[in-house]
Amino acid sequence: MSPKTTDGCLAELVSNLSEAFSEFSTEAAKLGALLERSGEPVTREGHDKLGKQCIVEVQAFEEYLNRKEEIFAYLKVESR
């Protein structure tokens, strides 16, 4: 693999990581907004929305972690 190809692969991995983190950040902000709007007592509908948003946020975070692990594997270093 030439240095240019290597740099291109790493750049793509970093771009994917950035996109995954951006998606996680967006979903975390949505969850924060839902939590901010929720009041006492939380309605069944509000509870369902919070539950669904929590799942979406976790999935986005898992995607981010997967992309991070791809970079570590590419660089042949152990994650922390």
C-alpha positions in Angstrom: 0.0 0.0 0.0 1.4 3.4 -0.9 1.5 6.2 1.6 -1.1 8.1 -0.4 -3.5 5.1 -0.2 -2.8 4.6 3.5 -3.6 8.3 4.1 -6.8 8.0 2.1 -8.0 5.0 4.1 -7.2 6.7 7.4 -8.9 9.9 6.2 -12.0 7.9 5.3 -12.0 6.1 8.7 -11.7 9.5 10.5 -14.5 10.9 8.4 -16.7 8.0 9.3 -15.8 8.5 13.0 -16.7 12.1 12.8 -20.0 11.4 11.1 -20.8 8.8 13.8 -19.9 11.2 16.6 -22.0 13.9 15.0 -25.0 11.5 14.8 -24.5 10.6 18.5 -24.3 14.2 19.5 -27.5 15.0 17.6 -29.3 12.1 19.3 -28.0 13.0 22.7 -29.3 16.6 22.2 -32.7 15.3 21.2 -32.8 13.1 24.4 -31.8 16.1 26.5 -34.5 18.2 25.0 -37.1 15.5 25.7 -35.9 15.2 29.3 -36.0 18.9 29.7 -39.7 19.0 28.5 -40.8 16.1 30.6 -42.5 17.0 33.7 -44.0 15.3 36.7 -45.7 13.0 36.3 -44.4 11.7 33.0 -47.2 10.6 30.7 -47.2 7.2 29.0 -46.6 8.8 25.7 -43.7 10.9 27.1 -42.2 7.8 28.7 -42.4 5.9 25.4 -40.7 8.8 23.5 -37.9 8.9 26.1 -37.4 5.1 25.9 -37.3 5.2 22.1 -34.9 8.1 22.1 -32.6 6.4 24.6 -32.4 3.4 22.3 -31.6 5.6 19.3 -28.9 7.4 21.3 -27.3 4.2 22.4 -27.3 2.8 18.9 -25.6 6.0 17.6 -23.0 5.8 20.4 -22.3 2.1 19.6 -21.8 3.1 15.9 -19.3 5.7 17.1 -17.5 3.2 19.2 -17.3 0.7 16.3 -15.8 3.4 14.0 -13.3 4.2 16.7 -12.3 0.6 17.0 -11.8 0.4 13.2 -9.3 3.2 13.5 -7.5 1.6 16.3 -7.4 -1.7 14.4 -6.1 0.1 11.3 -3.4 1.8 13.3 -2.7 -1.5 15.1 -3.0 0.0 18.6 -5.1 -1.2 21.5 -8.1 0.8 22.6 -8.2 2.0 26.2 
